[in-house]
Amino acid sequence: MKDVNELVQTVFSGLFPPDIEDVADEGERILVRARTPRDSALCPVCEASSERVHGYHWRTVADVPVDERRVVVRVRVRRLVCPTRGCRHTFREQVPGVLDRYQRRTTRLTRQVKAVVKELAGRAGARLLAILAVSLSRHTALRALLRMPLPVRRTPRVIGVDDFALRRRHRYATVIIDAETHERIDVLPDRTTDTLEAWLRQHPDTEAVCRDGSATYAEAIRRALPDATQVADRWHVWHNLCEAALSEVKAHSACWATVLDAPIYDGPRAQTTLERWHQVHGLLDQGVGLLECARRLQLALNTVKRYARADKPERMLRVPKYRASLVDPYREHLRKRRAEDPAVPVLHLFEEIKALGFTGCLNLLHKYINQGRADADRSHISPRRLARMLLTRPDNLKAEQHELLAKLTAACPEMTQLAAAVRDFAPLLVPHADNADALACWIIQVRDADLPHLHAFTRGLERDLDAVNAALTLPYSNGPTEGVNTKTKRIARQMHGRAGFTLLRHPRRTRLRPAEVLAHPAQSPMLHPPHQHSRSGHLPPPDLRLFRMKEVQ
């Protein structure tokens, strides 16, 4: 059996070089008494060596817990006399690696505290440390985190840039990550051109920058790194196409609505829309500009552009925006009963479908019947639902959806051209070296079609053509940046306003890993099944790559 002194030296070996004199068990804590060795010490000002003792005093610090109990270390420290004339009279010796100046914890306990707060920050870190018999407040935990030096990382070859809100609509910041390792590199205090440009000039070895469609970031990259490759975000490219396709579907409502026998707005709102179309085009035919049209008609400029884009007044008419209703499952029963007895009271119909399981109210049934939805040959379909079927991966559509989509896209030549354009563009979202030439051919093909909203989309592609070509040919994406951005916002929400810019710059868990990748590059990267939604609440994103957090166990 080892000597007791050897066991003590083994358990508290991290306290070396102080000599341990006594270990006392006080129940809830363990008290360790020690003294510094009698070696010479250096003056912190003139660095002269001294062994002349002026006096002694005790330092009490907390150490790493033992046996789930707090450990308190009382060290007798010498105050020495400086031998240099004119320097300070006395100084207190320090114990590097064990006791830091002005600290109430040993160096090894401070390292453990920093490791915990680095992962969990304030409240959660304080709760976990309390279980580990280390008592400190959440404010102390945050101060320990803020005292950690910012890491010095190598300059990455490919970076991702995106903005996030510190305070929505008031203050924004910029997050920069390594696009290859998905690690956060830095956080900038705003999202201006000058701030990002200054950061990029300090990292001239960057070869490629992944970004969204922000003109601010594009200008900063062009100024600081003119030779760097700018890579657009494929998700935003596809999302812009989705919005353009939805606008085209709305513009041709009068065509495909006839296939469904769906009603078109014909009330005062429709008459106002037609009159406004004639007013806008009447001014345009006289050579009046768009801005002057907006001033004369007292309309917004974007509204005038929308009317000017429609070459026919019928393209401004829309089908009603009916949403799914609780009455839809009982529509066939209502049609049958109203065909047998056209004068059947609505209250009787309400009682009948209520016995079949209807859970809605009588007013909902009245509204459903007054809108004419009960007498239609098929359930109503909205422009958004049709656009969703048009933009969904064909493998994820049911057989009846394929049949309905084929009928609706054959309603007019423009709808057929729209379906072909979407079908041809989707494979370009899988990066390939030949996609740049294919995109150029696709733009020419779309320009020949009567699809003004897609024409606007192609003009946007041409304004940022180099970045779009890089996105379609290179494997890099801004998806990891969006993932780090989401996690940063989650950290800010968890900390209830304490996660300011200074704290967010410190290294916490921000690494992502691929969770799901396309199984085969030849698969069409069209959208998820219809029940899934996009990040923006509009049309769903392309099935390019999903990321999830890599939690530290």
C-alpha positions as CSV (number, residue, x, y, z in Angstrom):
1,M,0.0,0.0,0.0
2,K,1.3,3.4,-0.9
3,D,2.1,6.0,1.7
4,V,-0.7,8.5,2.4
5,N,1.5,11.4,1.4
6,E,2.1,9.7,-2.0
7,L,-1.7,9.3,-2.5
8,V,-2.3,13.0,-1.7
9,Q,0.5,14.0,-4.1
10,T,-1.1,11.8,-6.7
11,V,-4.7,13.2,-6.3
12,F,-3.5,16.8,-6.1
13,S,-0.7,16.6,-8.6
14,G,-2.1,19.5,-10.6
15,L,-1.3,21.8,-7.7
16,F,2.5,21.4,-8.1
17,P,4.8,23.3,-7.5
18,P,3.2,24.4,-4.1
19,D,4.0,21.9,-1.4
20,I,0.9,20.3,0.2
21,E,1.1,20.4,4.0
22,D,-2.4,19.1,5.1
23,V,-5.7,17.8,3.7
24,A,-8.7,18.2,5.9
25,D,-12.2,16.7,5.4
26,E,-14.8,19.3,6.4
27,G,-17.9,17.4,5.3
28,E,-19.2,19.3,2.3
29,R,-15.8,20.4,1.2
30,I,-12.1,19.3,1.3
31,L,-9.6,21.9,2.5
32,V,-6.1,21.6,1.2
33,R,-3.3,23.7,2.9
34,A,-0.1,24.3,0.9
35,R,2.8,26.7,0.7
36,T,4.9,27.9,-2.1
37,P,8.5,26.6,-2.4
38,R,11.4,28.6,-1.1
39,D,12.8,29.3,-4.5
40,S,13.6,32.7,-5.8
41,A,10.9,34.7,-7.6
42,L,11.1,37.4,-10.3
43,C,9.9,40.9,-9.9
44,P,7.0,41.5,-12.4
45,V,8.4,45.0,-13.2
46,C,12.1,44.7,-13.5
47,E,12.3,40.9,-13.6
48,A,15.1,40.9,-11.0
49,S,15.4,37.7,-8.9
50,S,14.7,37.9,-5.1
51,E,14.6,35.6,-2.1
52,R,14.3,38.2,0.6
53,V,10.9,37.7,2.3
54,H,9.0,40.7,3.5
55,G,6.0,38.8,4.8
56,Y,3.4,36.1,4.2
57,H,-0.3,36.0,3.4
58,W,-2.9,33.3,2.5
59,R,-4.6,32.9,-0.9
60,T,-7.9,30.9,-0.9
61,V,-8.9,29.4,-4.3
62,A,-11.3,26.7,-5.5
63,D,-9.9,23.6,-7.2
64,V,-11.3,20.7,-9.2
65,P,-13.9,18.8,-7.1
66,V,-13.0,15.4,-5.6
67,D,-15.6,12.8,-4.7
68,E,-18.4,15.2,-5.7
69,R,-17.3,17.7,-3.1
70,R,-15.8,21.1,-3.4
71,V,-12.1,21.5,-3.0
72,V,-10.7,24.7,-1.4
73,V,-7.0,25.3,-1.5
74,R,-5.3,27.7,0.9
75,V,-1.8,28.6,-0.2
76,R,0.6,30.5,1.9
77,V,2.2,33.0,-0.5
78,R,5.4,35.1,0.2
79,R,5.7,38.8,-0.3
80,L,9.3,39.5,-1.4
81,V,11.4,42.6,-1.5
82,C,12.6,43.8,-4.9
83,P,16.4,44.2,-4.9
84,T,16.4,46.9,-7.6
85,R,16.7,50.4,-6.3
86,G,13.9,52.6,-7.6
87,C,11.6,49.7,-8.5
88,R,8.6,48.8,-6.4
89,H,9.3,48.1,-2.8
90,T,7.7,44.6,-2.5
91,F,5.8,42.2,-4.8
92,R,3.8,39.1,-4.3
93,E,5.1,35.9,-5.9
94,Q,2.9,34.2,-8.4
95,V,2.6,30.5,-9.2
96,P,2.3,30.1,-13.0
97,G,0.2,27.3,-14.2
98,V,-1.5,26.9,-10.8
99,L,-2.6,30.3,-9.5
100,D,-3.4,33.2,-11.9
101,R,-3.3,36.8,-10.7
102,Y,-6.6,38.1,-9.2
103,Q,-8.4,34.7,-9.7
104,R,-10.3,32.7,-7.2
105,R,-10.0,29.4,-9.0
106,T,-7.0,27.3,-9.9
107,T,-5.9,27.2,-13.5
108,R,-7.1,23.7,-14.1
109,L,-10.5,24.5,-12.7
110,T,-10.7,27.5,-14.9
111,R,-9.9,25.3,-18.0
112,Q,-12.8,23.0,-17.1
113,V,-15.2,25.9,-16.5
114,K,-14.2,27.4,-19.9
115,A,-14.7,24.0,-21.6
116,V,-18.3,23.8,-20.2
117,V,-19.3,27.4,-20.9
118,K,-17.9,27.1,-24.4
119,E,-20.5,24.5,-25.2
120,L,-23.4,25.6,-23.0
121,A,-22.8,29.3,-22.2
122,G,-24.5,31.0,-19.2
123,R,-27.5,29.3,-17.5
124,A,-27.0,25.8,-18.9
125,G,-23.3,25.9,-18.1
126,A,-24.0,27.1,-14.5
127,R,-26.5,24.3,-14.0
128,L,-24.1,21.6,-15.3
129,L,-21.2,22.9,-13.2
130,A,-23.5,22.9,-10.1
131,I,-24.0,19.1,-10.7
132,L,-20.2,18.8,-10.9
133,A,-19.8,20.6,-7.5
134,V,-18.6,23.8,-9.1
135,S,-20.7,26.7,-7.8
136,L,-20.8,29.8,-10.0
137,S,-23.5,32.1,-11.4
138,R,-24.5,32.4,-15.0
139,H,-22.9,35.9,-15.2
140,T,-19.6,34.4,-14.0
141,A,-19.9,31.7,-16.7
142,L,-20.4,34.3,-19.4
143,R,-17.4,36.3,-18.1
144,A,-15.3,33.2,-18.3
145,L,-16.4,32.7,-21.9
146,L,-15.7,36.3,-22.9
147,R,-12.2,36.0,-21.4
148,M,-11.3,33.2,-23.8
149,P,-9.2,34.5,-26.7
150,L,-10.6,34.4,-30.2
151,P,-9.2,31.5,-32.2
152,V,-6.7,32.2,-34.9
153,R,-7.7,30.1,-37.8
154,R,-6.0,29.6,-41.2
155,T,-7.3,31.5,-44.1
156,P,-9.8,29.1,-45.9
157,R,-9.7,28.5,-49.6
158,V,-13.5,28.8,-50.0
159,I,-15.7,30.8,-47.7
160,G,-19.5,31.3,-47.3
161,V,-21.0,34.7,-46.4
162,D,-24.5,35.4,-45.2
163,D,-26.2,38.0,-43.0
164,F,-28.4,37.4,-39.9
165,A,-30.4,39.7,-37.7
166,L,-29.2,40.8,-34.3
167,R,-32.4,42.8,-34.0
168,R,-34.8,42.2,-36.8
169,R,-35.3,45.2,-39.1
170,H,-32.9,47.3,-37.0
171,R,-29.4,45.7,-36.8
172,Y,-27.8,42.9,-38.8
173,A,-24.4,41.1,-38.7
174,T,-22.5,39.0,-41.2
175,V,-21.3,35.4,-40.6
176,I,-18.4,34.0,-42.5
177,I,-17.7,30.2,-42.6
178,D,-15.3,27.8,-44.2
179,A,-17.3,26.4,-47.0
180,E,-15.3,23.1,-47.0
181,T,-15.2,22.3,-43.3
182,H,-18.5,24.2,-42.4
183,E,-16.8,25.9,-39.4
184,R,-17.6,29.4,-38.5
185,I,-14.6,31.7,-39.0
186,D,-15.7,35.1,-38.0
187,V,-18.7,37.4,-37.3
188,L,-18.7,41.0,-38.6
189,P,-20.7,43.7,-36.8
190,D,-22.8,44.7,-39.8
191,R,-23.6,43.8,-43.4
192,T,-22.2,46.8,-45.3
193,T,-19.9,46.7,-48.3
194,D,-17.0,48.4,-46.5
195,T,-16.9,46.0,-43.5
196,L,-16.8,42.9,-45.7
197,E,-14.3,44.4,-48.0
198,A,-12.0,45.2,-45.2
199,W,-12.2,41.7,-43.9
200,L,-11.6,40.2,-47.3
201,R,-8.5,42.4,-47.9
202,Q,-7.0,40.9,-44.7
203,H,-7.5,37.4,-46.2
204,P,-6.2,37.7,-49.8
205,D,-5.7,33.9,-50.2
206,T,-9.4,33.3,-50.5
207,E,-10.2,31.7,-53.9
208,A,-14.0,31.5,-53.9
209,V,-16.8,33.1,-52.0
210,C,-20.3,31.6,-51.7
211,R,-23.1,34.1,-51.3
212,D,-26.7,34.8,-52.0
213,G,-28.0,37.3,-54.4
214,S,-27.0,40.3,-52.3
215,A,-25.5,43.1,-54.4
216,T,-23.8,44.5,-51.3
217,Y,-21.7,41.3,-50.8
218,A,-21.1,41.0,-54.6
219,E,-19.6,44.5,-54.7
220,A,-17.4,44.0,-51.6
221,I,-16.0,40.8,-53.2
222,R,-15.4,42.5,-56.5
223,R,-13.5,45.3,-54.8
224,A,-11.4,43.3,-52.4
225,L,-10.8,40.1,-54.4
226,P,-11.4,40.8,-58.1
227,D,-9.8,37.4,-59.1
228,A,-11.9,35.4,-56.6
229,T,-14.8,33.2,-57.9
230,Q,-18.2,34.3,-56.7
231,V,-20.6,31.4,-56.3
232,A,-24.3,32.1,-56.1
233,D,-26.7,30.1,-53.9
234,R,-28.5,27.4,-55.9
235,W,-31.4,27.4,-53.5
236,H,-32.0,31.1,-54.2
237,V,-31.7,30.5,-57.9
238,W,-34.4,27.8,-57.8
239,H,-36.5,29.9,-55.5
240,N,-36.5,32.8,-57.9
241,L,-37.6,30.4,-60.7
242,C,-40.4,29.2,-58.5
243,E,-41.6,32.7,-58.0
244,A,-41.5,33.4,-61.7
245,A,-43.3,30.2,-62.5
246,L,-46.0,31.0,-60.0
247,S,-46.5,34.4,-61.6
248,E,-46.8,32.8,-65.0
249,V,-49.4,30.3,-63.7
250,K,-51.4,33.2,-62.2
251,A,-51.2,35.1,-65.5
252,H,-52.7,32.2,-67.4
253,S,-55.5,31.5,-64.9
254,A,-58.1,32.2,-67.6
255,C,-56.6,29.3,-69.7
256,W,-56.3,26.4,-67.3
257,A,-59.3,27.4,-65.2
258,T,-61.6,26.4,-68.1
259,V,-60.3,22.8,-67.9
260,L,-61.5,22.7,-64.3
261,D,-64.7,24.8,-64.9
262,A,-63.3,27.0,-62.1
263,P,-64.8,30.4,-61.8
264,I,-62.9,33.6,-62.6
265,Y,-63.3,36.8,-60.7
266,D,-66.0,38.8,-62.5
267,G,-67.1,41.3,-59.9
268,P,-66.1,44.9,-59.3
269,R,-62.6,43.9,-58.5
270,A,-62.2,42.3,-62.0
271,Q,-63.7,45.3,-63.7
272,T,-61.3,47.6,-61.9
273,T,-58.4,45.4,-62.9
274,L,-59.4,45.4,-66.6
275,E,-59.9,49.2,-66.6
276,R,-56.5,49.7,-65.0
277,W,-54.8,47.5,-67.6
278,H,-56.3,49.6,-70.4
279,Q,-55.2,52.8,-68.6
280,V,-51.6,51.6,-68.2
281,H,-51.3,50.3,-71.8
282,G,-53.0,53.4,-73.2
283,L,-50.2,55.5,-71.6
284,L,-47.5,53.2,-72.7
285,D,-48.7,53.2,-76.3
286,Q,-48.4,57.0,-76.2
287,G,-44.7,56.7,-75.2
288,V,-45.2,57.5,-71.5
289,G,-42.6,55.9,-69.2
290,L,-43.3,53.5,-66.4
291,L,-42.5,56.0,-63.7
292,E,-44.6,58.7,-65.2
293,C,-47.5,56.2,-65.6
294,A,-47.2,55.4,-61.9
295,R,-47.3,59.1,-61.1
296,R,-50.3,59.9,-63.3
297,L,-52.3,56.8,-62.2
298,Q,-51.2,57.2,-58.5
299,L,-50.0,53.6,-58.4
300,A,-46.9,51.9,-57.2
301,L,-44.1,51.4,-59.8
302,N,-44.1,47.6,-59.3
303,T,-47.9,47.6,-59.9
304,V,-47.5,49.4,-63.1
305,K,-44.7,47.0,-64.2
306,R,-47.0,44.1,-63.4
307,Y,-49.7,45.5,-65.6
308,A,-47.3,46.4,-68.4
309,R,-45.9,42.8,-68.4
310,A,-49.3,41.4,-69.3
311,D,-49.8,41.7,-73.0
312,K,-53.5,40.8,-72.7
313,P,-56.1,42.0,-70.1
314,E,-57.3,38.5,-69.5
315,R,-53.9,37.6,-68.0
316,M,-54.6,39.9,-65.1
317,L,-57.7,37.9,-64.1
318,R,-57.3,35.3,-61.3
319,V,-59.2,32.4,-60.0
320,P,-60.5,32.7,-56.4
321,K,-57.9,31.8,-53.7
322,Y,-59.8,29.0,-52.1
323,R,-58.0,27.0,-49.5
324,A,-58.7,23.5,-48.4
325,S,-62.0,23.3,-46.5
326,L,-63.5,20.8,-44.0
327,V,-66.3,20.4,-46.5
328,D,-64.1,19.0,-49.3
329,P,-64.5,15.4,-48.2
330,Y,-68.3,15.7,-48.4
331,R,-68.5,17.5,-51.8
332,E,-69.7,14.5,-53.7
333,H,-72.5,13.9,-51.2
334,L,-73.5,17.5,-51.5
335,R,-73.5,17.4,-55.4
336,K,-75.6,14.2,-55.4
337,R,-78.2,15.6,-52.9
338,R,-78.5,18.9,-54.7
339,A,-78.9,17.2,-58.1
340,E,-81.7,15.0,-56.7
341,D,-83.4,17.9,-54.9
342,P,-82.2,21.4,-55.9
343,A,-84.4,23.0,-53.2
344,V,-83.0,21.0,-50.3
345,P,-82.4,23.3,-47.3
346,V,-78.8,23.9,-46.3
347,L,-79.7,23.0,-42.7
348,H,-80.7,19.5,-43.9
349,L,-77.4,19.1,-45.7
350,F,-75.6,20.2,-42.6
351,E,-77.3,17.6,-40.5
352,E,-76.5,14.8,-43.1
353,I,-72.8,15.5,-43.4
354,K,-72.5,16.1,-39.7
355,A,-73.8,12.5,-39.3
356,L,-71.0,11.4,-41.7
357,G,-68.4,13.0,-39.5
358,F,-68.3,16.7,-40.5
359,T,-66.9,18.8,-37.7
360,G,-67.3,22.3,-39.1
361,C,-70.1,24.9,-38.5
362,L,-73.2,25.7,-40.5
363,N,-71.7,29.1,-41.6
364,L,-68.8,27.3,-43.3
365,L,-71.2,25.1,-45.3
366,H,-73.2,28.2,-46.4
367,K,-70.0,29.9,-47.6
368,Y,-68.9,26.7,-49.4
369,I,-72.2,26.4,-51.3
370,N,-72.5,30.1,-52.1
371,Q,-69.0,30.1,-53.7
372,G,-70.2,27.4,-56.1
373,R,-67.6,24.9,-54.9
374,A,-70.2,22.2,-54.1
375,D,-71.5,22.1,-57.7
376,A,-68.1,22.0,-59.5
377,D,-67.1,18.9,-61.3
378,R,-63.9,18.7,-59.4
379,S,-62.4,20.3,-56.3
380,H,-61.0,23.8,-56.8
381,I,-57.3,24.2,-57.4
382,S,-55.4,27.4,-56.7
383,P,-52.6,28.8,-58.8
384,R,-50.1,28.1,-56.0
385,R,-51.2,24.4,-55.8
386,L,-50.8,24.1,-59.6
387,A,-47.4,25.7,-59.5
388,R,-46.4,23.3,-56.7
389,M,-47.3,20.3,-58.8
390,L,-45.5,21.9,-61.8
391,L,-42.3,22.4,-59.6
392,T,-42.4,19.1,-57.7
393,R,-40.1,16.2,-58.6
394,P,-42.1,14.0,-61.0
395,D,-41.3,10.9,-58.9
396,N,-43.1,12.4,-55.9
397,L,-46.4,13.0,-57.8
398,K,-49.3,10.6,-57.6
399,A,-50.8,9.1,-60.8
400,E,-53.9,11.3,-60.5
401,Q,-51.7,14.4,-60.1
402,H,-49.8,13.5,-63.2
403,E,-53.0,13.3,-65.2
404,L,-54.3,16.6,-63.8
405,L,-51.0,18.3,-64.5
406,A,-51.0,17.1,-68.0
407,K,-54.5,18.5,-68.7
408,L,-53.7,21.8,-67.1
409,T,-50.4,22.4,-68.9
410,A,-52.0,21.5,-72.2
411,A,-54.6,24.3,-71.7
412,C,-52.5,26.8,-73.7
413,P,-49.1,26.9,-75.5
414,E,-47.6,29.1,-72.8
415,M,-48.4,26.6,-70.1
416,T,-46.9,23.9,-72.1
417,Q,-43.7,26.0,-72.6
418,L,-43.6,26.8,-68.9
419,A,-43.7,23.1,-68.0
420,A,-41.0,22.3,-70.4
421,A,-38.8,25.2,-69.2
422,V,-39.1,24.1,-65.6
423,R,-38.4,20.5,-66.5
424,D,-35.3,21.5,-68.5
425,F,-33.9,23.8,-65.8
426,A,-34.2,21.4,-62.8
427,P,-31.3,19.1,-63.9
428,L,-29.0,22.1,-64.0
429,L,-29.1,22.3,-60.2
430,V,-26.9,19.3,-60.0
431,P,-23.3,20.7,-60.5
432,H,-21.7,19.6,-63.7
433,A,-19.1,21.1,-66.0
434,D,-21.5,21.3,-69.0
435,N,-24.2,23.2,-67.1
436,A,-22.9,26.6,-68.2
437,D,-23.5,25.9,-71.9
438,A,-26.8,24.3,-71.0
439,L,-27.9,27.3,-69.1
440,A,-27.1,29.6,-72.1
441,C,-29.2,27.4,-74.4
442,W,-32.0,27.4,-71.8
443,I,-32.0,31.2,-71.6
444,I,-32.3,31.4,-75.4
445,Q,-35.1,28.9,-75.4
446,V,-37.1,30.8,-72.8
447,R,-36.6,34.1,-74.6
448,D,-38.4,32.6,-77.6
449,A,-41.5,31.8,-75.5
450,D,-44.2,34.2,-74.5
451,L,-43.4,34.0,-70.8
452,P,-42.6,37.6,-69.6
453,H,-42.1,36.6,-65.9
454,L,-39.5,34.0,-67.0
455,H,-37.9,36.7,-69.1
456,A,-37.5,38.8,-66.0
457,F,-35.9,35.7,-64.3
458,T,-33.5,35.3,-67.1
459,R,-32.5,38.9,-67.0
460,G,-31.6,38.4,-63.3
461,L,-29.5,35.4,-64.2
462,E,-27.6,37.4,-66.9
463,R,-26.9,40.2,-64.4
464,D,-25.1,37.7,-62.2
465,L,-24.2,35.2,-64.8
466,D,-20.6,34.4,-63.7
467,A,-21.8,33.6,-60.1
468,V,-24.7,31.5,-61.4
469,N,-22.5,29.5,-63.7
470,A,-20.1,28.9,-60.8
471,A,-23.0,27.7,-58.7
472,L,-24.1,25.2,-61.5
473,T,-20.6,23.9,-62.2
474,L,-18.8,23.9,-58.8
475,P,-19.7,21.7,-55.8
476,Y,-19.8,24.6,-53.4
477,S,-23.0,26.0,-51.9
478,N,-24.2,28.5,-49.4
479,G,-26.3,25.9,-47.7
480,P,-23.8,25.3,-44.9
481,T,-23.7,29.1,-44.2
482,E,-27.5,29.1,-43.9
483,G,-27.1,26.2,-41.4
484,V,-24.6,28.1,-39.3
485,N,-26.8,31.1,-39.5
486,T,-29.8,29.2,-38.2
487,K,-27.7,27.9,-35.3
488,T,-26.4,31.3,-34.5
489,K,-30.0,32.6,-34.3
490,R,-30.9,29.7,-32.1
491,I,-28.1,30.6,-29.7
492,A,-29.3,34.2,-29.6
493,R,-32.9,33.0,-28.8
494,Q,-31.7,30.7,-26.1
495,M,-29.7,33.4,-24.3
496,H,-32.6,35.8,-24.2
497,G,-30.9,38.9,-25.6
498,R,-27.5,38.3,-24.0
499,A,-25.9,36.9,-27.2
500,G,-24.6,40.2,-28.5
501,F,-22.0,40.6,-31.2
502,T,-19.1,40.3,-28.8
503,L,-20.4,36.9,-27.4
504,L,-21.3,35.5,-30.9
505,R,-17.7,35.9,-32.1
506,H,-16.5,33.4,-29.5
507,P,-16.0,29.8,-30.7
508,R,-19.0,27.7,-29.9
509,R,-20.4,24.6,-31.7
510,T,-21.0,25.7,-35.3
511,R,-20.0,22.7,-37.3
512,L,-22.4,21.0,-39.7
513,R,-22.3,17.7,-41.5
514,P,-24.2,16.5,-44.5
515,A,-27.3,14.6,-43.5
516,E,-28.7,13.7,-46.9
517,V,-27.2,14.1,-50.4
518,L,-28.7,13.3,-53.8
519,A,-28.5,9.6,-54.4
520,H,-27.6,9.9,-58.0
521,P,-26.5,13.0,-60.0
522,A,-28.8,12.1,-62.8
523,Q,-31.9,12.4,-60.6
524,S,-33.9,15.5,-61.3
525,P,-33.5,17.9,-58.3
526,M,-37.1,19.0,-58.4
527,L,-39.0,19.6,-55.3
528,H,-39.9,17.6,-52.2
529,P,-43.3,15.9,-52.0
530,P,-46.3,18.3,-51.8
531,H,-46.6,18.0,-48.0
532,Q,-43.2,19.6,-47.4
533,H,-42.7,23.3,-47.2
534,S,-39.9,25.7,-48.0
535,R,-37.9,27.9,-45.7
536,S,-39.7,31.0,-46.8
537,G,-43.2,29.7,-46.5
538,H,-43.7,29.9,-50.3
539,L,-42.7,27.3,-52.9
540,P,-40.5,24.5,-51.5
541,P,-36.7,24.5,-52.1
542,P,-34.8,22.2,-54.4
543,D,-33.7,18.8,-53.1
544,L,-30.0,19.7,-53.2
545,R,-28.5,19.1,-49.8
546,L,-29.9,19.1,-46.3
547,F,-27.8,19.8,-43.2
548,R,-28.3,19.1,-39.5
549,M,-26.4,20.1,-36.5
550,K,-23.6,18.0,-35.2
551,E,-24.2,18.0,-31.5
552,V,-21.3,17.4,-29.2
553,Q,-22.1,14.4,-27.0
